[in-house]
Amino acid sequence: MDSARERLLNELMAADFTLIDLNLYLNTHPYDQRAISLFNSNVQRAKALRQNFERLYGPLTPMTQSKCPWQWIEDPWPWQ
Amino acid sequence: MYMKKPFDPMEMTQYKFPVLPTYPKLAHAYVPFQYMKNVYNPMEGLARGTIFPELDRPYGMDPEYTVDA
């Protein structure tokens, strides 16, 4: 996997992790406006990163639109 | 005499919970309430396993809570 691709994937994983941690915090702090703002801005960021990655390197899940031929089976796989 | 107060959302917005109740009861367990302060940036959070510096306590750092150090 080339390094630009890996860097972008790492950034997306980090953005998703931030969302998971804020999700857990907000479950017990549902009125924390600051945490909600932070969550919302991170949703935007993660969404942009995901779209950017998928536009450049193909789908991360088989839940997005595909060109022909079917892109899901294209190399490299996540572990390659 | 302890009286249960009705749920008040406005009070929740302030999060004015004390760390422990004024009169902690014997044989009751209490967890201090967390207040979000600054958080790590996403890359640092992923590396540390939490975005909250106050929860960032890797096992083995505190000898008192380490059994096999």
Backbone of each chain as nested JSON, in Angstrom:
{
  "chains": [
    {"id": "A", "residues": [
      {"number": 1, "name": "MET", "atoms": {"N": [0.862, -1.204, 0.0], "CA": [0.0, 0.0, 0.0], "C": [0.889, 1.241, 0.0]}},
      {"number": 2, "name": "ASP", "atoms": {"N": [0.614, 2.175, -0.922], "CA": [1.492, 3.35, -0.971], "C": [1.237, 4.248, 0.237]}},
      {"number": 3, "name": "SER", "atoms": {"N": [2.232, 5.106, 0.505], "CA": [2.221, 5.795, 1.797], "C": [1.134, 6.863, 1.885]}},
      {"number": 4, "name": "ALA", "atoms": {"N": [0.795, 7.491, 0.738], "CA": [-0.277, 8.494, 0.769], "C": [-1.596, 7.831, 1.124]}},
      {"number": 5, "name": "ARG", "atoms": {"N": [-1.811, 6.646, 0.57], "CA": [-3.031, 5.891, 0.845], "C": [-3.095, 5.487, 2.325]}},
      {"number": 6, "name": "GLU", "atoms": {"N": [-1.941, 5.019, 2.816], "CA": [-1.88, 4.595, 4.209], "C": [-2.112, 5.775, 5.154]}},
      {"number": 7, "name": "ARG", "atoms": {"N": [-1.544, 6.924, 4.812], "CA": [-1.685, 8.111, 5.657], "C": [-3.154, 8.543, 5.723]}},
      {"number": 8, "name": "LEU", "atoms": {"N": [-3.8, 8.528, 4.563], "CA": [-5.21, 8.926, 4.512], "C": [-6.088, 7.946, 5.304]}},
      {"number": 9, "name": "LEU", "atoms": {"N": [-5.773, 6.647, 5.169], "CA": [-6.536, 5.639, 5.905], "C": [-6.333, 5.805, 7.406]}},
      {"number": 10, "name": "ASN", "atoms": {"N": [-5.084, 6.097, 7.829], "CA": [-4.806, 6.329, 9.246], "C": [-5.58, 7.528, 9.774]}},
      {"number": 11, "name": "GLU", "atoms": {"N": [-5.615, 8.594, 8.983], "CA": [-6.354, 9.787, 9.393], "C": [-7.839, 9.484, 9.573]}},
      {"number": 12, "name": "LEU", "atoms": {"N": [-8.367, 8.675, 8.654], "CA": [-9.783, 8.308, 8.742], "C": [-10.042, 7.429, 9.968]}},
      {"number": 13, "name": "MET", "atoms": {"N": [-9.155, 6.481, 10.233], "CA": [-9.312, 5.628, 11.414], "C": [-9.275, 6.468, 12.688]}},
      {"number": 14, "name": "ALA", "atoms": {"N": [-8.373, 7.464, 12.707], "CA": [-8.265, 8.336, 13.876], "C": [-9.536, 9.167, 14.043]}},
      {"number": 15, "name": "ALA", "atoms": {"N": [-10.074, 9.683, 12.925], "CA": [-11.302, 10.482, 12.981], "C": [-12.47, 9.628, 13.478]}},
      {"number": 16, "name": "ASP", "atoms": {"N": [-12.553, 8.384, 12.986], "CA": [-13.617, 7.478, 13.43], "C": [-13.474, 7.15, 14.913]}},
      {"number": 17, "name": "PHE", "atoms": {"N": [-12.238, 6.975, 15.363], "CA": [-12.016, 6.665, 16.777], "C": [-12.459, 7.824, 17.677]}},
      {"number": 18, "name": "THR", "atoms": {"N": [-12.15, 9.043, 17.247], "CA": [-12.59, 10.218, 18.006], "C": [-14.115, 10.233, 18.13]}},
      {"number": 19, "name": "LEU", "atoms": {"N": [-14.789, 9.874, 17.054], "CA": [-16.256, 9.823, 17.083], "C": [-16.757, 8.766, 18.066]}},
      {"number": 20, "name": "ILE", "atoms": {"N": [-16.109, 7.594, 18.076], "CA": [-16.529, 6.529, 18.99], "C": [-16.37, 6.978, 20.443]}},
      {"number": 21, "name": "ASP", "atoms": {"N": [-15.226, 7.627, 20.736], "CA": [-14.973, 8.044, 22.115], "C": [-15.949, 9.15, 22.539]}},
      {"number": 22, "name": "LEU", "atoms": {"N": [-16.235, 10.085, 21.636], "CA": [-17.211, 11.133, 21.953], "C": [-18.613, 10.55, 22.092]}},
      {"number": 23, "name": "ASN", "atoms": {"N": [-18.907, 9.54, 21.275], "CA": [-20.187, 8.837, 21.37], "C": [-20.374, 8.277, 22.787]}},
      {"number": 24, "name": "LEU", "atoms": {"N": [-19.353, 7.593, 23.284], "CA": [-19.435, 7.015, 24.631], "C": [-19.613, 8.097, 25.685]}},
      {"number": 25, "name": "TYR", "atoms": {"N": [-18.857, 9.188, 25.548], "CA": [-18.956, 10.288, 26.509], "C": [-20.356, 10.9, 26.503]}},
      {"number": 26, "name": "LEU", "atoms": {"N": [-20.895, 11.108, 25.291], "CA": [-22.203, 11.766, 25.182], "C": [-23.343, 10.883, 25.705]}},
      {"number": 27, "name": "ASN", "atoms": {"N": [-23.153, 9.563, 25.686], "CA": [-24.194, 8.688, 26.239], "C": [-24.46, 9.002, 27.705]}},
      {"number": 28, "name": "THR", "atoms": {"N": [-23.427, 9.429, 28.415], "CA": [-23.603, 9.755, 29.841], "C": [-23.618, 11.258, 30.099]}},
      {"number": 29, "name": "HIS", "atoms": {"N": [-23.384, 12.081, 29.062], "CA": [-23.375, 13.542, 29.209], "C": [-24.205, 14.171, 28.092]}},
      {"number": 30, "name": "PRO", "atoms": {"N": [-25.499, 13.8, 28.004], "CA": [-26.282, 14.19, 26.814], "C": [-26.529, 15.692, 26.676]}},
      {"number": 31, "name": "TYR", "atoms": {"N": [-26.248, 16.471, 27.71], "CA": [-26.473, 17.914, 27.622], "C": [-25.183, 18.704, 27.459]}},
      {"number": 32, "name": "ASP", "atoms": {"N": [-24.083, 18.037, 27.193], "CA": [-22.795, 18.726, 27.059], "C": [-22.683, 19.33, 25.657]}},
      {"number": 33, "name": "GLN", "atoms": {"N": [-23.068, 20.596, 25.547], "CA": [-23.126, 21.275, 24.253], "C": [-21.765, 21.294, 23.563]}},
      {"number": 34, "name": "ARG", "atoms": {"N": [-20.712, 21.471, 24.347], "CA": [-19.371, 21.542, 23.776], "C": [-18.989, 20.2, 23.15]}},
      {"number": 35, "name": "ALA", "atoms": {"N": [-19.336, 19.116, 23.841], "CA": [-19.017, 17.791, 23.309], "C": [-19.832, 17.505, 22.048]}},
      {"number": 36, "name": "ILE", "atoms": {"N": [-21.075, 17.964, 22.021], "CA": [-21.913, 17.766, 20.833], "C": [-21.341, 18.54, 19.645]}},
      {"number": 37, "name": "SER", "atoms": {"N": [-20.904, 19.781, 19.884], "CA": [-20.283, 20.563, 18.803], "C": [-19.05, 19.869, 18.263]}},
      {"number": 38, "name": "LEU", "atoms": {"N": [-18.231, 19.374, 19.189], "CA": [-17.013, 18.663, 18.793], "C": [-17.36, 17.409, 17.998]}},
      {"number": 39, "name": "PHE", "atoms": {"N": [-18.398, 16.687, 18.469], "CA": [-18.847, 15.496, 17.767], "C": [-19.298, 15.859, 16.351]}},
      {"number": 40, "name": "ASN", "atoms": {"N": [-20.129, 16.887, 16.232], "CA": [-20.668, 17.266, 14.923], "C": [-19.577, 17.684, 13.949]}},
      {"number": 41, "name": "SER", "atoms": {"N": [-18.6, 18.462, 14.424], "CA": [-17.543, 18.882, 13.5], "C": [-16.69, 17.678, 13.09]}},
      {"number": 42, "name": "ASN", "atoms": {"N": [-16.533, 16.716, 14.003], "CA": [-15.77, 15.511, 13.659], "C": [-16.537, 14.587, 12.712]}},
      {"number": 43, "name": "VAL", "atoms": {"N": [-17.873, 14.614, 12.784], "CA": [-18.674, 13.85, 11.818], "C": [-18.392, 14.378, 10.408]}},
      {"number": 44, "name": "GLN", "atoms": {"N": [-18.399, 15.713, 10.272], "CA": [-18.107, 16.333, 8.97], "C": [-16.734, 15.929, 8.465]}},
      {"number": 45, "name": "ARG", "atoms": {"N": [-15.76, 15.989, 9.376], "CA": [-14.372, 15.691, 9.015], "C": [-14.23, 14.235, 8.573]}},
      {"number": 46, "name": "ALA", "atoms": {"N": [-14.805, 13.312, 9.351], "CA": [-14.696, 11.889, 9.035], "C": [-15.396, 11.584, 7.709]}},
      {"number": 47, "name": "LYS", "atoms": {"N": [-16.523, 12.249, 7.487], "CA": [-17.272, 12.039, 6.255], "C": [-16.456, 12.501, 5.045]}},
      {"number": 48, "name": "ALA", "atoms": {"N": [-15.823, 13.672, 5.173], "CA": [-14.999, 14.194, 4.086], "C": [-13.812, 13.279, 3.819]}},
      {"number": 49, "name": "LEU", "atoms": {"N": [-13.157, 12.818, 4.898], "CA": [-12.011, 11.923, 4.74], "C": [-12.422, 10.611, 4.066]}},
      {"number": 50, "name": "ARG", "atoms": {"N": [-13.589, 10.075, 4.463], "CA": [-14.063, 8.804, 3.897], "C": [-14.366, 8.977, 2.406]}},
      {"number": 51, "name": "GLN", "atoms": {"N": [-15.069, 10.066, 2.083], "CA": [-15.397, 10.32, 0.675], "C": [-14.137, 10.482, -0.155]}},
      {"number": 52, "name": "ASN", "atoms": {"N": [-13.172, 11.216, 0.404], "CA": [-11.918, 11.445, -0.299], "C": [-11.191, 10.123, -0.536]}},
      {"number": 53, "name": "PHE", "atoms": {"N": [-11.127, 9.292, 0.514], "CA": [-10.44, 8.002, 0.375], "C": [-11.126, 7.129, -0.664]}},
      {"number": 54, "name": "GLU", "atoms": {"N": [-12.433, 7.053, -0.591], "CA": [-13.161, 6.153, -1.495], "C": [-13.112, 6.636, -2.944]}},
      {"number": 55, "name": "ARG", "atoms": {"N": [-13.056, 7.965, -3.113], "CA": [-12.932, 8.511, -4.462], "C": [-11.574, 8.124, -5.06]}},
      {"number": 56, "name": "LEU", "atoms": {"N": [-10.527, 8.169, -4.23], "CA": [-9.177, 7.886, -4.722], "C": [-8.874, 6.4, -4.817]}},
      {"number": 57, "name": "TYR", "atoms": {"N": [-9.362, 5.611, -3.835], "CA": [-8.869, 4.229, -3.715], "C": [-9.976, 3.177, -3.725]}},
      {"number": 58, "name": "GLY", "atoms": {"N": [-11.206, 3.565, -3.944], "CA": [-12.274, 2.573, -3.978], "C": [-12.956, 2.399, -2.635]}},
      {"number": 59, "name": "PRO", "atoms": {"N": [-13.974, 1.534, -2.608], "CA": [-14.837, 1.446, -1.422], "C": [-14.143, 0.855, -0.195]}},
      {"number": 60, "name": "LEU", "atoms": {"N": [-14.498, 1.384, 0.973], "CA": [-14.019, 0.831, 2.243], "C": [-15.002, -0.196, 2.786]}},
      {"number": 61, "name": "THR", "atoms": {"N": [-16.247, -0.083, 2.379], "CA": [-17.276, -1.069, 2.719], "C": [-18.039, -1.348, 1.428]}},
      {"number": 62, "name": "PRO", "atoms": {"N": [-18.717, -2.5, 1.346], "CA": [-19.492, -2.764, 0.13], "C": [-20.856, -2.073, 0.164]}},
      {"number": 63, "name": "MET", "atoms": {"N": [-20.902, -0.888, 0.754], "CA": [-22.159, -0.157, 0.922], "C": [-22.149, 1.151, 0.137]}},
      {"number": 64, "name": "THR", "atoms": {"N": [-21.217, 1.274, -0.827], "CA": [-21.156, 2.499, -1.628], "C": [-21.338, 2.136, -3.096]}},
      {"number": 65, "name": "GLN", "atoms": {"N": [-21.689, 3.137, -3.898], "CA": [-21.897, 2.896, -5.322], "C": [-20.591, 2.471, -5.98]}},
      {"number": 66, "name": "SER", "atoms": {"N": [-20.687, 1.625, -7.003], "CA": [-19.495, 1.074, -7.655], "C": [-19.491, 1.378, -9.147]}},
      {"number": 67, "name": "LYS", "atoms": {"N": [-18.271, 1.582, -9.668], "CA": [-18.11, 1.62, -11.111], "C": [-18.077, 0.173, -11.617]}},
      {"number": 68, "name": "CYS", "atoms": {"N": [-18.037, -0.004, -12.957], "CA": [-17.865, -1.326, -13.541], "C": [-16.427, -1.438, -14.045]}},
      {"number": 69, "name": "PRO", "atoms": {"N": [-15.68, -2.497, -13.74], "CA": [-16.099, -3.684, -12.995], "C": [-16.258, -3.424, -11.495]}},
      {"number": 70, "name": "TRP", "atoms": {"N": [-16.978, -4.303, -10.844], "CA": [-17.256, -4.266, -9.397], "C": [-15.977, -3.971, -8.621]}},
      {"number": 71, "name": "GLN", "atoms": {"N": [-15.99, -2.837, -7.89], "CA": [-14.739, -2.345, -7.301], "C": [-14.353, -3.035, -5.996]}},
      {"number": 72, "name": "TRP", "atoms": {"N": [-15.337, -3.657, -5.358], "CA": [-15.07, -4.207, -4.019], "C": [-13.949, -5.241, -4.027]}},
      {"number": 73, "name": "ILE", "atoms": {"N": [-13.821, -6.005, -5.139], "CA": [-12.825, -7.079, -5.164], "C": [-11.462, -6.629, -5.692]}},
      {"number": 74, "name": "GLU", "atoms": {"N": [-11.31, -5.318, -5.928], "CA": [-10.021, -4.818, -6.417], "C": [-8.955, -4.879, -5.319]}},
      {"number": 75, "name": "ASP", "atoms": {"N": [-7.717, -5.149, -5.744], "CA": [-6.579, -5.069, -4.817], "C": [-6.26, -3.607, -4.55]}},
      {"number": 76, "name": "PRO", "atoms": {"N": [-5.526, -3.305, -3.471], "CA": [-5.139, -4.252, -2.439], "C": [-6.232, -4.398, -1.377]}},
      {"number": 77, "name": "TRP", "atoms": {"N": [-6.274, -5.558, -0.741], "CA": [-7.167, -5.746, 0.392], "C": [-6.623, -4.973, 1.594]}},
      {"number": 78, "name": "PRO", "atoms": {"N": [-7.441, -4.742, 2.577], "CA": [-6.981, -3.913, 3.697], "C": [-5.699, -4.426, 4.356]}},
      {"number": 79, "name": "TRP", "atoms": {"N": [-5.456, -5.741, 4.325], "CA": [-4.273, -6.279, 5.008], "C": [-3.057, -6.367, 4.079]}},
      {"number": 80, "name": "GLN", "atoms": {"N": [-3.226, -5.913, 2.803], "CA": [-2.113, -6.039, 1.856], "C": [-1.267, -4.771, 1.799]}}
    ]},
    {"id": "B", "residues": [
      {"number": 1, "name": "MET", "atoms": {"N": [-32.674, 14.0, 56.281], "CA": [-33.497, 13.033, 55.552], "C": [-33.296, 13.241, 54.062]}},
      {"number": 2, "name": "TYR", "atoms": {"N": [-32.918, 12.18, 53.362], "CA": [-32.654, 12.285, 51.938], "C": [-33.952, 12.301, 51.153]}},
      {"number": 3, "name": "MET", "atoms": {"N": [-34.145, 13.319, 50.321], "CA": [-35.332, 13.416, 49.458], "C": [-34.867, 13.37, 48.006]}},
      {"number": 4, "name": "LYS", "atoms": {"N": [-35.511, 12.51, 47.23], "CA": [-35.16, 12.441, 45.812], "C": [-35.737, 13.66, 45.088]}},
      {"number": 5, "name": "LYS", "atoms": {"N": [-34.861, 14.411, 44.423], "CA": [-35.337, 15.585, 43.694], "C": [-35.897, 15.154, 42.347]}},
      {"number": 6, "name": "PRO", "atoms": {"N": [-36.913, 15.882, 41.834], "CA": [-37.409, 15.553, 40.496], "C": [-36.331, 15.866, 39.447]}},
      {"number": 7, "name": "PHE", "atoms": {"N": [-36.389, 15.168, 38.323], "CA": [-35.419, 15.359, 37.241], "C": [-35.521, 16.774, 36.68]}},
      {"number": 8, "name": "ASP", "atoms": {"N": [-34.413, 17.458, 36.652], "CA": [-34.405, 18.831, 36.164], "C": [-33.339, 18.971, 35.077]}},
      {"number": 9, "name": "PRO", "atoms": {"N": [-33.77, 19.054, 33.784], "CA": [-32.799, 19.127, 32.688], "C": [-31.863, 20.334, 32.791]}},
      {"number": 10, "name": "MET", "atoms": {"N": [-32.361, 21.443, 33.319], "CA": [-31.512, 22.626, 33.43], "C": [-30.333, 22.366, 34.361]}},
      {"number": 11, "name": "GLU", "atoms": {"N": [-30.61, 21.604, 35.38], "CA": [-29.527, 21.265, 36.303], "C": [-28.496, 20.382, 35.596]}},
      {"number": 12, "name": "MET", "atoms": {"N": [-29.014, 19.5, 34.714], "CA": [-28.124, 18.621, 33.964], "C": [-27.187, 19.421, 33.055]}},
      {"number": 13, "name": "THR", "atoms": {"N": [-27.669, 20.544, 32.503], "CA": [-26.825, 21.314, 31.595], "C": [-25.607, 21.873, 32.328]}},
      {"number": 14, "name": "GLN", "atoms": {"N": [-25.76, 22.12, 33.601], "CA": [-24.649, 22.694, 34.36], "C": [-23.668, 21.621, 34.828]}},
      {"number": 15, "name": "TYR", "atoms": {"N": [-24.132, 20.372, 34.958], "CA": [-23.294, 19.301, 35.482], "C": [-22.656, 19.701, 36.793]}},
      {"number": 16, "name": "LYS", "atoms": {"N": [-23.466, 20.189, 37.704], "CA": [-22.943, 20.603, 38.999], "C": [-22.967, 19.444, 39.994]}},
      {"number": 17, "name": "PHE", "atoms": {"N": [-22.647, 18.246, 39.493], "CA": [-22.59, 17.114, 40.404], "C": [-21.308, 17.173, 41.215]}},
      {"number": 18, "name": "PRO", "atoms": {"N": [-21.412, 16.969, 42.505], "CA": [-20.17, 16.866, 43.263], "C": [-19.456, 15.562, 42.909]}},
      {"number": 19, "name": "VAL", "atoms": {"N": [-18.154, 15.525, 43.125], "CA": [-17.393, 14.309, 42.836], "C": [-17.94, 13.146, 43.648]}},
      {"number": 20, "name": "LEU", "atoms": {"N": [-18.243, 13.401, 44.9], "CA": [-18.895, 12.408, 45.757], "C": [-20.098, 13.071, 46.408]}},
      {"number": 21, "name": "PRO", "atoms": {"N": [-21.123, 12.288, 46.789], "CA": [-22.241, 12.881, 47.512], "C": [-21.772, 13.506, 48.831]}},
      {"number": 22, "name": "THR", "atoms": {"N": [-22.52, 14.494, 49.31], "CA": [-22.132, 15.15, 50.559], "C": [-22.053, 14.14, 51.705]}},
      {"number": 23, "name": "TYR", "atoms": {"N": [-23.005, 13.221, 51.707], "CA": [-23.004, 12.186, 52.739], "C": [-22.934, 10.811, 52.076]}},
      {"number": 24, "name": "PRO", "atoms": {"N": [-21.731, 10.382, 51.725], "CA": [-21.618, 9.061, 51.087], "C": [-22.128, 7.968, 52.027]}},
      {"number": 25, "name": "LYS", "atoms": {"N": [-22.858, 7.016, 51.469], "CA": [-23.413, 5.934, 52.282], "C": [-22.419, 4.779, 52.332]}},
      {"number": 26, "name": "LEU", "atoms": {"N": [-22.343, 4.171, 53.49], "CA": [-21.499, 2.998, 53.627], "C": [-22.007, 1.899, 52.7]}},
      {"number": 27, "name": "ALA", "atoms": {"N": [-21.1, 1.109, 52.183], "CA": [-21.421, -0.042, 51.341], "C": [-22.013, 0.359, 49.985]}},
      {"number": 28, "name": "HIS", "atoms": {"N": [-21.96, 1.656, 49.642], "CA": [-22.344, 2.097, 48.302], "C": [-21.075, 2.424, 47.516]}},
      {"number": 29, "name": "ALA", "atoms": {"N": [-21.074, 2.08, 46.237], "CA": [-19.926, 2.403, 45.384], "C": [-20.221, 3.662, 44.589]}},
      {"number": 30, "name": "TYR", "atoms": {"N": [-19.233, 4.523, 44.422], "CA": [-19.429, 5.783, 43.707], "C": [-18.37, 5.935, 42.627]}},
      {"number": 31, "name": "VAL", "atoms": {"N": [-18.786, 6.506, 41.502], "CA": [-17.841, 6.804, 40.419], "C": [-17.839, 8.314, 40.218]}},
      {"number": 32, "name": "PRO", "atoms": {"N": [-16.703, 8.971, 40.352], "CA": [-16.668, 10.424, 40.133], "C": [-17.124, 10.777, 38.718]}},
      {"number": 33, "name": "PHE", "atoms": {"N": [-17.879, 11.864, 38.594], "CA": [-18.414, 12.261, 37.302], "C": [-17.335, 12.959, 36.482]}},
      {"number": 34, "name": "GLN", "atoms": {"N": [-17.257, 12.569, 35.191], "CA": [-16.234, 13.151, 34.315], "C": [-16.708, 14.479, 33.731]}},
      {"number": 35, "name": "TYR", "atoms": {"N": [-15.802, 15.449, 33.647], "CA": [-16.071, 16.699, 32.955], "C": [-15.08, 16.835, 31.818]}},
      {"number": 36, "name": "MET", "atoms": {"N": [-15.584, 16.922, 30.584], "CA": [-14.671, 17.008, 29.438], "C": [-13.841, 18.285, 29.506]}},
      {"number": 37, "name": "LYS", "atoms": {"N": [-12.532, 18.123, 29.41], "CA": [-11.637, 19.282, 29.294], "C": [-11.097, 19.254, 27.864]}},
      {"number": 38, "name": "ASN", "atoms": {"N": [-9.826, 19.6, 27.691], "CA": [-9.257, 19.507, 26.338], "C": [-9.145, 18.047, 25.945]}},
      {"number": 39, "name": "VAL", "atoms": {"N": [-9.25, 17.777, 24.652], "CA": [-9.106, 16.404, 24.174], "C": [-7.916, 16.331, 23.211]}},
      {"number": 40, "name": "TYR", "atoms": {"N": [-7.386, 15.105, 23.067], "CA": [-6.291, 14.893, 22.13], "C": [-6.784, 15.095, 20.702]}},
      {"number": 41, "name": "ASN", "atoms": {"N": [-5.853, 15.415, 19.791], "CA": [-6.229, 15.416, 18.381], "C": [-6.454, 13.958, 17.958]}},
      {"number": 42, "name": "PRO", "atoms": {"N": [-7.164, 13.724, 16.83], "CA": [-7.551, 12.355, 16.459], "C": [-6.382, 11.363, 16.387]}},
      {"number": 43, "name": "MET", "atoms": {"N": [-5.268, 11.761, 15.78], "CA": [-4.146, 10.83, 15.637], "C": [-3.582, 10.439, 16.996]}},
      {"number": 44, "name": "GLU", "atoms": {"N": [-3.464, 11.405, 17.888], "CA": [-2.943, 11.114, 19.212], "C": [-3.935, 10.249, 19.994]}},
      {"number": 45, "name": "GLY", "atoms": {"N": [-5.228, 10.569, 19.844], "CA": [-6.254, 9.783, 20.524], "C": [-6.23, 8.319, 20.114]}},
      {"number": 46, "name": "LEU", "atoms": {"N": [-6.1, 8.07, 18.805], "CA": [-6.049, 6.682, 18.315], "C": [-4.827, 5.964, 18.886]}},
      {"number": 47, "name": "ALA", "atoms": {"N": [-3.701, 6.676, 18.936], "CA": [-2.471, 6.059, 19.451], "C": [-2.582, 5.776, 20.954]}},
      {"number": 48, "name": "ARG", "atoms": {"N": [-3.217, 6.686, 21.698], "CA": [-3.298, 6.528, 23.158], "C": [-4.452, 5.612, 23.58]}},
      {"number": 49, "name": "GLY", "atoms": {"N": [-5.435, 5.43, 22.708], "CA": [-6.584, 4.589, 23.061], "C": [-7.709, 5.346, 23.715]}},
      {"number": 50, "name": "THR", "atoms": {"N": [-7.572, 6.654, 23.881], "CA": [-8.636, 7.509, 24.403], "C": [-8.355, 8.939, 23.955]}},
      {"number": 51, "name": "ILE", "atoms": {"N": [-9.403, 9.726, 23.763], "CA": [-9.182, 11.138, 23.421], "C": [-9.161, 12.002, 24.673]}},
      {"number": 52, "name": "PHE", "atoms": {"N": [-9.422, 11.378, 25.841], "CA": [-9.507, 12.145, 27.083], "C": [-8.228, 11.99, 27.914]}},
      {"number": 53, "name": "PRO", "atoms": {"N": [-7.42, 13.071, 28.026], "CA": [-6.17, 12.968, 28.797], "C": [-6.415, 12.478, 30.228]}},
      {"number": 54, "name": "GLU", "atoms": {"N": [-7.568, 12.846, 30.821], "CA": [-7.829, 12.446, 32.206], "C": [-8.092, 10.945, 32.342]}},
      {"number": 55, "name": "LEU", "atoms": {"N": [-8.367, 10.272, 31.212], "CA": [-8.572, 8.818, 31.245], "C": [-7.361, 8.065, 30.7]}},
      {"number": 56, "name": "ASP", "atoms": {"N": [-6.337, 8.8, 30.31], "CA": [-5.163, 8.194, 29.684], "C": [-4.199, 7.724, 30.775]}},
      {"number": 57, "name": "ARG", "atoms": {"N": [-4.447, 6.512, 31.267], "CA": [-3.599, 5.951, 32.323], "C": [-3.224, 4.526, 31.932]}},
      {"number": 58, "name": "PRO", "atoms": {"N": [-2.187, 4.369, 31.112], "CA": [-1.825, 3.024, 30.651], "C": [-1.473, 2.117, 31.836]}},
      {"number": 59, "name": "TYR", "atoms": {"N": [-1.829, 0.845, 31.692], "CA": [-1.536, -0.117, 32.749], "C": [-0.027, -0.194, 32.971]}},
      {"number": 60, "name": "GLY", "atoms": {"N": [0.387, -0.179, 34.23], "CA": [1.805, -0.287, 34.543], "C": [2.454, 1.034, 34.899]}},
      {"number": 61, "name": "MET", "atoms": {"N": [1.76, 2.158, 34.606], "CA": [2.34, 3.464, 34.928], "C": [2.308, 3.729, 36.426]}},
      {"number": 62, "name": "ASP", "atoms": {"N": [1.239, 3.273, 37.082], "CA": [1.088, 3.498, 38.516], "C": [1.408, 2.2, 39.259]}},
      {"number": 63, "name": "PRO", "atoms": {"N": [2.542, 2.167, 39.99], "CA": [2.961, 0.928, 40.665], "C": [1.891, 0.397, 41.623]}},
      {"number": 64, "name": "GLU", "atoms": {"N": [1.079, 1.311, 42.189], "CA": [0.072, 0.884, 43.154], "C": [-1.0, -0.001, 42.516]}},
      {"number": 65, "name": "TYR", "atoms": {"N": [-1.221, 0.177, 41.193], "CA": [-2.234, -0.607, 40.492], "C": [-1.607, -1.573, 39.484]}},
      {"number": 66, "name": "THR", "atoms": {"N": [-0.378, -1.969, 39.756], "CA": [0.32, -2.889, 38.865], "C": [0.738, -4.12, 39.661]}},
      {"number": 67, "name": "VAL", "atoms": {"N": [0.265, -5.298, 39.232], "CA": [0.555, -6.49, 40.034], "C": [1.825, -7.211, 39.592]}},
      {"number": 68, "name": "ASP", "atoms": {"N": [2.212, -7.076, 38.314], "CA": [3.321, -7.897, 37.825], "C": [4.522, -7.057, 37.396]}},
      {"number": 69, "name": "ALA", "atoms": {"N": [4.627, -5.857, 37.929], "CA": [5.749, -4.981, 37.529], "C": [7.065, -5.444, 38.168]}}
    ]}
  ]
}
